[in-house]
Every structure is written in structure tokens, then in C-alpha cells.
């Protein structure tokens, strides 16, 4: 291993000797006014080598250019294009003056370049550019389908990574609450996909970051969107309305949505066995769910360098789950029984935030965010089992409340186009009160104070781009009678070597620490099963994870191929743990030592010519090494195909993983965890209808086996309604003067998803 690392370092060092230069400049009109959005392209040997767009000050930069002769093309609508030869053998900085185009018709003359082929590697990810077709699509989700790293569904307005996880979405490097829906794709300058999360966001648990970089905006604009979706026959329905209005000084964004799930049915089979008994049952499941949310975001551009935003967000949810069935209970004698259960959950979230930003200069910025949240979660559960000679009844009722506050301060500085510095702090306070009102037990108090300091630095050396990031978190925690105080580090390191415009290799390391959530700490029983107690452990400590990953990227002629391998070591992992006590199985959590995971696989994405669609597929083989257990292997597969034909879109996606493990259990996925076939028809680019058939491969089904000591159990769960209900969606969008939107984007994000005892 040491010899391999030394060999790689030697090879990289050898590449540093190759001279690399930058070509930058400013493009203005004849009145010396800067022109933003001008396309600058450098070609070599009849192939596009590099491209850039000018920013709001008319500036552009291209770096990592080898010595040589290039063909330069500069084009901008309404102005005469500029074409000339350029010999680059040193760093060049210059000024170009474009003249307004005269009314001259040139027959059969076009200059085109597929911007989708332009992929710029960074130390932590990739930077992509949208084609003109995508920018003019009128829908940001439709446009983002061009990005090979993303799985996008414009009807559902969802953006996922290839592994099915959701990235943290940023706008111009800043966290947002309203997502990407209000964005006109014409505003998108570039799309950055970040794989190595810096210290600032390590605490969020985000595996990837999607950063949309937008053009600057100036004057009045309007945005409105409404959509509704319904299953056939009725199961799930939702409706949503977005709006945003404003000018160069003020803006108001709002959203209101409602969602209802009616009689979502399923089936279950269970078996439980321990010393002295055997119990099995089969029955039906039914869920009903109602949800409503609303939010407002006010943005104020006080001066050219000062911005203020105020945000309020509320969410209400009511959910009811019912089961009923029959079973058999065997001890010294055998008895048949009938059971029913009911769980009700009422939750509310109310959060408010205040954000301030000051720009010291174009590349120096200070951000401050203050947030306060008030949440409630009331949960009631009951189960009844009727035997020939007795009746078993179990009931619990919880009233849970949370109040929390946070203060984040962040300073960022970029210079010389390649260097970046980011330092900051985050202070968080959480106060939870969990009251099990159905029993005479003490209220469980959970209070935590977190202080987090972090710093990141990124730069380059020749063809090597690198980033180093570190943070230190102090945690003061009191969970009931248990108190813990500890200081935990977080870190991420990354190096990306660009061999050429088609090949790059990245090696990165991440160190994270994840504190237990309140559901894992809660010592009170949340189970209504007569043979199972489920409770948390107030003495839990944070789990620590080290992850080393290597990947190679190849992109050319529509192909984007990424093989990768990772090795993860987790210590003090918070894992389910169980033991038998007086014939009852106690299901809880503990810090159970070490887990090592080796993952190897890759992905292939092919984008059809002329933006006619894309095909993607990927596979990953995982091996989990739990302490004292034999290796546990699993395979995950995913793929999809999307075709665009005139006003039609046809496509589908499938995701499947055969097994997931804990030290005491195994979940087997009998059918794909996600599969959907979809057809869209665009009446206009702002109005379309979508029809989809979810879970078309088979009903969502899983089986879970648990083994701990003498206790073992089996659970089969099949969601029958999910595969039997196609859905229809209508969405209409109205935009006016969106290119002149206020400079400050949606920078405030809801800080809470609420207190919950769900795991």
C-alpha cells in the first residue's frame, strides 16, 4: 500500500512540471460598459478546449491552459462576434471591445458548441454548464436533467444523487429554504456538484452539495406557480402554490401546500420466538395522513453591500396508522387471537430566521443567521389483543415539545481565482421535554448546547486542486439524569488531479461525528407489542466515522463514467441492541464498538445528442464488517432512461438494494425500493401534464429478521396500494422579468424538522 501511494505521488509530482497558464480579461461595449453573459471559447485542433461566461462586471477567466496556439471565439447576442488566433505561453489578462451588430444577414453561418461537454473539475467536485436548450426550457428541473450526476424528476420537483440520497441545495454557495423551484433556468450560470463536504456543512450530515450559481439580477420581476397531483383511484393528493414578487430593493417569496393520503393499505406477517413461546400473526395495514405548510421570506437589499432577509415557516401534520389481523400464540397451550392497533401523531413546527450579509468586496463576505424554533409532537398508541380467556390492552400517550435557537457566523474570501478561505462558528441550543402522560413516570428532559468552530482552505498546484477543512465541536449534553461533555473533531481533505479535460482522479478523506437524536435517548417505552419493549438509551455517546474514498472520472462524447471505491471505519456506532428480560424482548440502542465497510462500484451516464435524453446505470458492492460477526455482503443497483421527443417526455427509474444490516437484524428488499415509469406532455414550456405508474415492477415489499440471544423475529411488510395507483399531475408556471430578479437569493433555511420519537 505504501509503495502504491509513493508511486501515485511520484506520478503526480511529475505532472507538476508541465506549464499551465491562465487566460482572463474584461469584455465591454464601445461605451466601456461591461457585458455580462458573453460566451468565450478556446479551441485547439478543431475541438473545444475551454469555455467561460463573463460575470456581471464583464470578467472571465480560464485557467489550467497548456502552452500552445488556440482559436478564440467571443460571441454575444446583438454584437459582432470576435474570432482570432491566440498563442498562450504565459498568463494573459486583456480587454476586448465588442461592437453592436449591424443588420447584415449571413446565410447558413452558425457557431455552436455543446456546453454540456464542458466539465470543470474542482478540488471537491465538478462544475457543469447547461446547454442553450436547457436554459430555454422554462423549467429548472427540466434543465438540470442534463447534469449526469443528478437524478431529476421535474413532475415531482425532486433532485437526488445517483445513490438515491438528497443533496444539500445551495444558491450561490448559500443555503436556501425554497429550493430551486422559483429559478428561471436562464439565470443559471453553472451547476456545481460537491462530493467532499467542507467543515461548515459536515454537521448537517449532508453527503453531497448541489450549488447553483446564478447570474446577477436587478429590477422588477414576478413568479407564480401552482400544481396539483392525484392518485387514481384516490390515495394521495396534493396541491401547492408558489409566488415571488419584487424589485431591485425588496422581494417577497411565499409558499403554501397541502397533502393528503387516504387509506394507504398494506399487508404484514410477523413471527416471534423466544424461550417458552412462539407467536405469529397476519393482518392489514392502513395509513391516513394530512399535512399543510406555509412560509414567507422577505428580502431587502439595503445597499449594494448589505442584505437582509426575514423568514417564517410553519408545518402541521396529522397521521393515523391502523392495523388489524389474527394470529396464534403458543406456550404450554395454543391460543388463537385477534388484534387491532392504532397510532395517532399530531406534529407542528414553527420556525423563524433572520439573515444578514455584508460584502466587504466582490470576493469577501460576512454572513450571520439567527434562528428560533418551536415544535410540538403528540403521539398516542394503543394495541388490543383478544384471546379466548383474556384481553390484552396496551396504551401510551406522549406530549413532546422542543424549543431551539441557533446563531451562525461565516466569513469567506476568494482571491486569485484559485484560492478560497472560509471560517466561521455555529452555536446551537436545544431544549426537549418528553412527557409520557399515560404513565406516572418523570418527564424526560433533554438539553444540548453545541459550539462549533471551523475553517476551510482550497487552492491548486499545477494540475492538482486541493481542499483542507477542519472543525472542532464542543457539546454539553444532559439527557435525564445522564450528563455528557465532550469535544469532537470534524475534518475533510481532498485532492483532485486533472490529467486532461477528459480524465481526473480524486482522493478524499472525511472525519465526522454524529450525536444521538432525542428518539435514541428517550428512556420511555414506545412499543405497544406485548412481547417487545422499545426504548432509547440516555447514556449514548456520539459515533465517529472515518471515510477514505478514491474515484476516477471520464467524460467524452456524451459519456460520463465514474468508478469508485471507499473504505469506512466507524467507532462507537449507535446501533440497535436487544436482550430478553422476563420473557420480554427489550429493543434499545448502544455504542457497540466498530463497523468497517468496503464499497466498490461505479456509474455510467450517457447523454443523447441534441439534448434528446439520457441513459444511466450504476452498481455498488458493499461489505459490512461488524465486530465479532462474519462479513455481511450486499449489492445496490440503479438505472434509468429518459427520452425527449418534441413536446413529450418518456422515462423511468429503478433503485434496488438486496440487503441492509445491523448487528442484530437484516432487512431484505424483495422488490425495488423505488421504481416509476412516467410520461409528460408539455402544452407549453410553462404548462404540462404528467402521468406516472409508481412501483411498476412490483409492490413495495421488505422482510426483516432479528436475532439476539434466544429471541428471533420475522416481519414481512407489503404496501399493496403503492403499486396500484397511477397518478396525474398538472403544473402551471408564470414568470415575468425573472432575469431582473433581486441580487439576494433565498438564503434562509428552516432549521428544524421537529421533535420526533421516530427512528
Residue pairs with C-beta under 8 A, 6 or more apart in sequence:
12 464
12 497
15 462
15 463
15 464
15 497
15 499
16 461
16 462
16 463
16 464
18 66
18 462
18 463
19 66
19 67
20 63
20 64
20 65
20 66
20 462
20 463
21 63
21 65
21 66
21 67
21 88
21 89
21 90
21 91
21 92
22 61
22 62
22 63
22 64
22 65
22 91
22 92
22 417
23 42
23 61
23 62
23 63
23 65
23 86
23 88
23 91
23 92
24 59
24 60
24 61
24 62
24 92
24 93
24 94
24 417
25 59
25 60
25 92
25 93
25 94
25 95
25 96
26 34
26 54
26 57
26 58
26 59
26 60
26 95
26 96
27 34
27 35
27 38
27 40
27 54
27 58
27 60
27 74
27 76
27 95
27 96
27 97
27 98
28 34
28 35
28 58
28 95
28 96
28 97
28 98
29 35
29 79
29 97
29 98
29 99
29 100
30 97
30 98
30 99
30 100
32 97
34 54
34 56
34 57
34 58
34 59
35 54
35 58
35 76
35 79
35 98
36 53
36 54
36 55
36 56
36 57
36 58
36 215
36 216
37 53
37 54
37 76
37 215
38 53
38 54
38 58
38 60
38 74
38 75
38 76
38 98
39 51
39 52
39 53
39 73
39 74
39 75
39 76
40 51
40 52
40 53
40 54
40 60
40 62
40 72
40 73
40 74
41 48
41 50
41 51
41 72
41 73
41 74
41 75
41 113
42 48
42 49
42 50
42 51
42 62
42 65
42 70
42 71
42 72
42 86
43 49
43 70
43 71
43 73
44 68
44 69
44 70
44 71
48 113
48 114
48 117
48 118
49 65
49 70
49 501
50 62
50 65
50 118
50 501
51 62
51 113
51 115
51 118
51 129
52 60
52 61
52 62
53 60
53 189
54 60
55 189
55 216
56 215
56 216
57 362
61 417
63 417
63 418
64 463
64 498
65 88
67 88
67 89
68 87
68 88
69 85
69 86
69 87
69 88
70 85
70 86
70 87
70 88
71 83
71 84
71 85
71 86
72 82
72 83
72 84
72 85
72 86
73 81
73 82
73 83
73 111
74 81
74 82
74 83
74 96
74 98
75 81
75 82
75 111
76 98
78 100
78 101
79 98
79 99
79 100
79 101
80 98
80 99
80 100
80 101
80 102
81 111
82 96
82 98
86 92
114 131
115 129
115 130
115 131
115 132
116 128
116 129
116 130
116 131
116 134
116 146
116 558
116 607
116 611
117 555
117 556
117 557
117 558
118 128
118 129
119 126
119 127
119 128
119 501
119 553
119 555
119 560
120 126
120 127
120 128
121 127
121 465
121 496
121 498
121 504
121 506
121 553
122 192
122 194
122 465
122 496
123 196
123 458
123 460
123 465
123 466
123 467
123 494
123 495
123 496
124 194
124 195
124 196
124 197
124 198
124 458
124 467
124 494
124 496
124 508
125 192
125 193
125 194
125 195
125 196
125 208
125 209
126 149
126 192
126 193
126 553
127 190
127 191
127 192
128 146
128 147
128 148
128 149
128 190
128 191
128 192
128 193
129 190
129 191
130 143
130 146
130 185
130 188
130 191
131 146
131 611
133 610
133 611
134 142
134 143
134 144
134 145
134 146
134 185
134 611
135 143
135 185
135 186
135 188
136 185
136 186
136 685
137 143
137 185
137 685
138 184
138 185
138 685
138 686
138 733
138 735
139 154
139 185
139 685
139 733
140 180
140 181
140 183
140 184
140 185
140 188
141 152
141 153
141 154
141 157
141 159
141 180
142 152
142 154
142 185
143 185
143 188
144 150
144 152
144 159
144 180
144 191
145 152
145 154
145 614
145 642
146 607
146 611
146 614
147 191
147 193
148 555
148 560
148 605
148 607
148 614
148 616
149 161
149 162
149 193
149 560
149 605
150 159
150 160
150 161
150 162
150 193
150 210
151 159
151 160
151 161
151 162
151 164
151 616
151 638
151 640
151 653
152 158
152 159
152 160
153 653
153 676
153 678
154 649
154 680
154 690
155 229
155 678
155 680
155 688
155 690
155 692
155 729
155 731
157 179
157 181
158 166
159 166
159 167
159 169
159 180
159 210
160 166
160 167
161 167
161 207
161 208
162 603
162 616
162 618
162 638
163 618
163 620
163 636
163 638
164 638
164 655
164 673
164 674
165 207
165 208
167 193
167 206
167 207
167 208
167 209
167 210
168 175
168 197
168 201
168 204
168 206
168 208
168 209
168 210
169 175
169 176
169 179
169 180
169 209
169 210
169 212
170 176
170 209
170 210
170 211
170 212
171 180
171 183
171 211
171 212
171 214
171 745
171 746
171 747
172 211
172 212
172 213
172 214
172 745
173 211
173 213
173 412
174 367
174 745
174 747
175 747
175 748
175 749
176 745
176 746
176 747
176 748
176 749
177 295
177 297
177 311
177 313
177 746
177 748
177 749
177 750
178 242
178 253
178 255
178 295
178 297
178 746
180 212
181 225
181 242
182 223
182 225
182 242
182 244
182 253
182 746
183 212
183 214
184 735
184 738
184 739
186 738
186 739
187 214
187 215
187 217
187 738
187 739
187 741
188 212
188 213
188 214
188 215
189 213
189 214
189 215
190 213
191 210
191 211
191 212
191 213
192 209
192 210
192 211
192 212
192 213
193 208
193 209
193 210
193 211
194 208
194 209
194 210
194 211
195 208
195 506
195 508
195 551
196 467
196 492
196 493
196 494
196 506
196 508
196 510
197 206
197 207
197 208
197 209
197 492
197 510
198 422
198 454
198 456
198 467
198 469
198 492
199 454
199 455
199 456
199 469
199 470
199 471
199 490
199 491
199 492
200 410
200 422
200 424
200 454
200 456
200 469
200 471
201 209
202 454
202 469
202 471
202 490
202 492
202 510
202 512
203 426
203 452
203 471
203 473
203 490
205 512
205 514
214 745
215 739
216 743
217 738
217 739
217 740
217 741
217 742
217 743
218 248
218 740
218 741
218 743
219 247
219 248
219 737
219 740
220 246
220 247
220 248
220 737
220 740
221 244
221 245
221 246
221 247
221 735
221 736
221 737
221 738
221 739
221 740
221 741
221 742
222 244
222 245
222 734
222 735
222 736
222 737
222 738
223 242
223 243
223 244
223 245
223 733
223 734
223 735
223 736
223 738
224 241
224 242
224 243
224 733
224 734
224 735
225 240
225 241
225 242
225 243
225 731
225 732
225 733
225 734
226 239
226 240
226 241
226 242
226 731
226 732
227 239
227 240
227 729
227 730
227 731
227 732
228 237
228 238
228 239
228 240
228 729
228 730
229 236
229 237
229 238
229 239
229 727
229 728
229 729
229 730
230 236
230 237
230 727
230 728
230 729
231 237
231 725
231 726
231 727
232 725
232 726
232 727
232 728
233 725
234 262
235 261
235 262
235 263
235 264
235 721
235 725
236 259
236 260
236 261
236 262
236 264
236 725
236 727
237 259
237 260
237 262
238 257
238 258
238 259
238 260
239 257
239 258
240 255
240 256
240 257
240 258
241 255
241 256
241 257
242 253
242 254
242 255
243 253
243 254
243 255
244 251
244 252
244 253
244 254
245 251
245 252
246 252
246 299
246 741
246 742
247 742
248 301
248 740
248 742
248 743
249 300
249 301
249 742
250 298
250 299
250 300
250 301
250 742
251 298
251 299
251 300
251 741
251 742
251 744
252 296
252 297
252 298
252 299
253 296
253 297
253 299
253 746
254 294
254 295
254 296
254 297
255 293
255 294
255 295
256 292
256 293
256 294
257 291
257 292
257 293
257 294
258 290
258 291
258 292
259 289
259 290
259 291
259 292
260 289
260 290
260 291
261 287
261 288
261 289
261 290
262 288
263 286
263 287
263 288
263 721
264 286
264 287
264 288
264 289
264 719
264 721
264 722
265 284
265 285
265 286
265 719
265 720
265 721
266 284
266 285
266 286
266 287
266 717
266 718
266 719
266 720
266 721
267 282
267 283
267 284
267 285
267 716
267 717
267 718
267 720
268 282
268 283
268 284
268 285
268 323
268 325
268 715
268 716
268 717
268 718
269 280
269 281
269 282
269 714
269 715
269 716
270 279
270 280
270 281
270 282
270 327
270 713
270 714
270 715
270 716
271 278
271 279
271 280
271 713
271 714
272 278
272 279
272 280
272 531
272 532
272 585
272 711
272 712
272 713
272 714
273 279
273 711
273 712
273 713
274 531
274 580
274 583
274 585
274 710
274 711
274 712
275 580
275 583
275 710
276 331
276 583
277 329
277 330
277 331
277 531
277 583
278 329
278 330
279 327
279 328
279 329
279 330
279 531
280 327
280 328
281 325
281 326
281 327
281 328
281 337
281 339
282 325
282 326
282 327
283 323
283 324
283 325
283 326
283 327
283 339
284 323
284 324
284 325
285 321
285 322
285 323
285 717
285 719
286 321
286 322
286 323
287 319
287 320
287 321
287 322
288 319
288 320
288 321
289 317
289 318
289 319
289 320
290 317
290 318
290 319
291 315
291 316
291 317
291 318
292 315
292 316
293 313
293 314
293 315
293 316
294 313
294 314
295 311
295 312
295 313
295 314
295 750
296 311
296 312
297 309
297 310
297 311
297 746
297 748
298 309
298 310
298 311
299 307
299 308
299 309
299 742
299 744
299 746
300 307
300 308
300 309
300 744
301 307
301 742
301 743
301 744
302 308
304 359
305 358
305 359
305 360
306 356
306 357
306 358
306 359
307 355
307 356
307 357
307 358
307 743
307 744
307 747
308 354
308 355
308 356
308 357
309 353
309 354
309 355
309 356
309 744
309 746
309 747
309 748
310 352
310 353
310 354
310 355
310 748
311 352
311 353
311 354
311 355
311 748
311 750
312 350
312 351
312 352
312 353
313 349
313 350
313 351
313 352
313 750
314 348
314 349
314 350
314 351
315 347
315 348
315 349
315 754
316 347
316 348
316 349
317 345
317 346
317 347
317 348
318 344
318 345
318 346
318 347
319 343
319 344
319 345
320 342
320 343
320 344
320 345
321 342
321 343
322 340
322 341
322 342
322 343
323 339
323 340
323 341
324 338
324 339
324 340
324 341
325 338
325 339
326 336
326 337
326 338
326 339
327 336
327 337
327 338
327 339
328 334
328 335
328 336
328 337
329 335
329 336
329 337
329 387
335 387
335 388
335 389
336 387
336 388
337 385
337 386
337 387
338 385
338 386
339 383
339 384
339 385
339 386
340 383
340 384
341 381
341 382
341 383
341 384
341 528
342 380
342 381
342 382
342 383
343 379
343 380
343 381
343 382
343 528
344 379
344 380
344 381
345 377
345 378
345 379
345 380
346 376
346 377
346 378
346 379
347 375
347 376
347 377
347 378
347 754
347 756
348 375
348 376
348 377
348 754
349 373
349 375
349 750
349 752
349 753
349 754
350 373
350 374
350 375
351 371
351 372
351 373
351 374
351 750
351 751
351 752
352 371
352 372
352 373
353 369
353 370
353 371
353 372
353 748
353 749
353 750
353 751
354 369
354 370
354 371
354 748
355 367
355 368
355 369
355 370
355 747
355 748
356 367
356 368
356 369
357 365
357 366
357 367
357 368
357 744
357 747
358 365
358 366
359 365
360 366
363 413
363 414
363 415
364 411
364 412
364 413
365 411
365 412
365 413
366 409
366 410
366 411
367 408
367 409
367 410
367 411
367 412
367 747
368 407
368 408
368 409
368 410
369 406
369 407
369 408
369 748
370 405
370 406
370 407
371 405
371 406
371 407
371 751
372 403
372 404
372 405
373 402
373 403
373 404
373 405
373 751
373 752
374 402
374 403
375 401
375 402
375 403
375 404
375 752
375 754
375 755
376 399
376 400
376 401
376 402
376 754
376 755
377 398
377 400
377 401
377 402
377 754
377 755
377 756
377 757
378 397
378 398
378 399
378 400
379 396
379 397
379 398
379 400
379 526
379 757
380 395
380 396
380 397
380 398
381 395
381 396
381 397
381 526
381 528
382 393
382 394
382 395
382 396
382 528
383 392
383 393
383 394
383 395
383 528
383 529
383 530
384 391
384 392
384 393
385 391
385 392
385 530
386 392
392 530
394 528
394 529
394 530
395 438
395 528
396 436
396 438
396 439
396 524
396 525
396 526
396 528
397 436
397 437
397 438
398 434
398 435
398 436
398 437
398 438
398 524
398 526
398 757
399 435
399 437
400 432
400 433
400 434
400 435
400 755
400 756
400 757
401 432
401 433
401 755
402 430
402 431
402 432
402 433
402 518
402 752
402 754
402 755
403 430
403 431
404 428
404 429
404 430
404 431
404 751
404 752
405 428
405 429
406 426
406 427
406 428
406 429
406 751
407 426
407 427
408 424
408 425
408 426
408 427
409 424
409 425
409 426
410 422
410 423
410 424
411 422
411 423
411 424
412 420
412 421
412 422
413 420
413 421
413 422
414 420
414 421
418 459
418 460
419 457
419 458
419 459
420 456
420 457
420 458
420 459
421 455
421 456
421 457
422 454
422 455
422 456
422 457
422 469
423 454
423 455
423 456
424 453
424 454
424 455
425 451
425 452
425 453
425 454
426 450
426 451
426 452
426 454
427 450
427 451
427 452
428 448
428 449
428 450
428 452
429 447
429 448
429 449
429 450
430 446
430 447
430 448
431 445
431 446
431 447
432 444
432 445
432 446
432 447
432 518
432 755
433 443
433 444
433 445
434 443
434 444
434 445
434 446
434 518
434 522
434 524
434 755
434 757
435 443
435 444
436 444
436 524
439 524
441 524
442 480
444 479
444 480
444 522
444 523
444 524
444 538
445 478
445 479
445 480
446 477
446 478
446 479
446 480
446 518
446 521
446 522
447 477
447 478
448 475
448 476
448 477
448 478
448 515
449 475
449 476
449 477
450 473
450 474
450 475
450 476
450 515
451 473
451 474
452 471
452 472
452 473
452 474
453 471
453 472
453 473
454 469
454 470
454 471
454 472
454 490
455 469
455 470
455 471
456 467
456 468
456 469
456 470
457 467
457 468
457 469
458 465
458 466
458 467
458 468
459 465
459 466
460 466
463 497
463 498
463 499
464 495
464 496
464 497
464 498
465 495
465 496
465 497
465 498
466 493
466 494
466 495
466 496
467 492
467 493
467 494
467 495
468 492
468 493
469 491
469 492
469 493
470 489
470 490
470 491
470 492
471 489
471 490
471 491
472 487
472 488
472 489
472 490
473 487
473 488
473 489
473 490
473 513
474 485
474 486
474 487
475 484
475 485
475 486
475 487
475 488
475 515
475 542
476 484
476 485
477 483
477 484
477 485
477 515
478 484
479 521
479 538
479 539
479 540
480 521
480 523
480 538
481 538
482 538
482 539
484 539
484 541
486 541
486 542
488 513
488 542
488 544
489 511
489 513
490 511
490 512
490 513
491 509
491 510
491 511
492 508
492 509
492 510
492 511
493 508
493 509
493 510
494 506
494 507
494 508
494 509
495 506
495 507
495 508
496 504
496 505
496 506
497 504
497 505
497 506
498 504
499 505
502 554
502 555
502 556
503 552
503 553
503 554
504 552
504 553
505 550
505 551
505 552
505 553
506 549
506 550
506 551
506 552
506 553
507 548
507 549
507 550
508 548
508 549
509 546
509 547
509 548
509 549
510 545
510 546
510 547
510 549
511 544
511 545
511 546
511 547
512 544
512 545
512 547
513 542
513 543
513 544
513 545
514 542
514 543
514 545
514 574
515 542
516 536
516 537
516 540
516 541
516 542
516 574
516 589
518 536
518 755
518 756
518 757
519 536
519 756
519 757
519 758
519 759
520 536
520 537
520 540
520 574
520 589
520 759
521 536
521 537
521 538
521 540
522 535
522 536
522 538
522 757
523 535
523 536
523 537
523 538
524 535
525 533
525 534
525 535
526 534
526 535
526 757
527 533
527 534
527 587
531 583
531 584
531 585
532 584
532 585
532 586
532 587
533 581
533 584
533 585
533 586
533 587
534 587
534 588
535 586
535 587
535 588
536 588
536 589
537 588
537 589
537 590
540 574
540 589
540 590
540 591
541 572
541 591
542 572
543 570
543 571
543 572
543 573
543 574
543 591
544 570
544 571
544 572
545 568
545 569
545 570
545 571
546 568
546 569
546 570
547 566
547 567
547 568
547 569
548 566
548 567
548 568
549 564
549 565
549 566
549 567
550 564
550 565
550 566
551 562
551 563
551 564
551 565
552 562
552 563
552 564
553 560
553 561
553 562
554 560
554 561
554 562
555 561
558 606
558 607
558 608
558 609
559 604
559 605
559 606
560 604
560 605
560 606
560 607
561 602
561 603
561 604
561 605
562 602
562 603
563 601
563 602
564 599
564 600
564 601
564 602
565 598
565 599
565 600
565 601
566 597
566 598
566 599
566 600
567 596
567 597
567 598
567 599
568 595
568 596
568 597
568 598
568 599
569 594
569 595
569 596
570 594
570 595
570 596
570 597
571 593
571 594
572 591
572 593
573 591
573 592
573 593
573 594
573 595
574 589
574 590
574 591
575 589
575 590
575 592
575 595
575 662
575 663
575 664
576 587
576 588
576 589
576 662
576 663
576 664
576 665
577 587
577 588
577 589
577 590
577 592
577 663
577 664
577 708
578 585
578 586
578 587
578 588
578 664
578 706
578 708
578 709
578 711
579 585
579 586
579 708
579 709
580 586
580 708
580 709
580 710
580 711
585 708
585 711
585 713
592 627
592 663
593 627
594 625
594 626
594 627
595 624
595 625
595 626
595 627
596 624
596 625
597 622
597 623
597 624
597 625
598 622
598 623
598 625
599 620
599 621
599 622
599 623
600 620
600 621
601 618
601 619
601 620
601 621
601 636
602 618
602 619
603 616
603 617
603 618
604 616
604 617
604 618
605 614
605 615
605 616
606 614
606 615
606 616
607 613
607 614
608 614
608 615
608 643
611 644
612 643
612 644
612 645
613 641
613 642
613 643
613 644
613 651
614 641
614 642
615 639
615 640
615 641
615 642
616 638
616 639
616 640
616 641
617 637
617 638
617 639
617 640
618 637
618 638
618 639
619 635
619 636
619 637
619 638
620 635
620 636
621 633
621 634
621 635
622 633
622 634
622 635
622 636
623 631
623 632
623 633
623 634
624 631
624 632
624 633
624 634
624 661
625 631
625 632
626 632
626 661
626 663
627 663
629 663
632 659
632 661
632 666
633 659
634 657
634 658
634 659
634 660
634 661
635 657
635 658
636 655
636 656
636 657
636 658
637 654
637 655
637 656
637 657
638 653
638 654
638 655
638 656
639 653
639 654
640 651
640 652
640 653
640 654
641 651
641 652
642 649
642 650
642 651
642 652
643 649
643 650
643 651
647 681
647 682
647 683
648 679
648 680
648 681
648 682
649 678
649 679
649 680
649 681
649 682
650 678
650 679
651 677
651 678
652 675
652 676
652 677
652 678
652 696
653 674
653 675
653 676
654 672
654 674
654 675
654 697
655 672
655 673
655 674
655 675
656 669
656 671
656 672
656 673
657 669
657 673
658 668
658 669
659 666
659 667
659 668
659 669
660 666
660 667
660 669
661 667
664 706
664 707
664 708
665 704
665 705
665 706
665 707
666 704
666 705
667 702
667 703
667 704
668 702
668 703
668 704
668 705
669 701
669 702
670 698
670 701
670 702
670 703
671 695
671 697
671 698
671 699
671 700
671 701
672 695
672 697
672 698
673 700
674 695
675 694
675 695
675 696
675 697
675 698
676 692
676 693
676 694
676 695
676 696
677 692
677 693
677 696
678 690
678 691
678 692
678 693
679 690
679 691
679 692
680 688
680 689
680 690
680 691
681 688
681 689
681 690
682 688
683 689
686 732
686 733
686 734
686 735
687 730
687 731
687 732
687 733
688 730
688 731
689 728
689 729
689 730
690 728
690 729
690 731
691 726
691 727
691 728
691 729
692 726
692 727
692 729
693 726
694 722
694 723
694 725
694 726
694 727
695 722
695 723
696 723
698 723
699 718
699 719
699 720
699 722
699 723
699 724
700 718
700 719
700 722
700 723
701 716
701 717
701 718
701 719
702 716
702 717
703 714
703 715
703 716
703 717
704 713
704 714
704 715
704 717
705 712
705 713
705 714
705 715
706 712
706 713
706 714
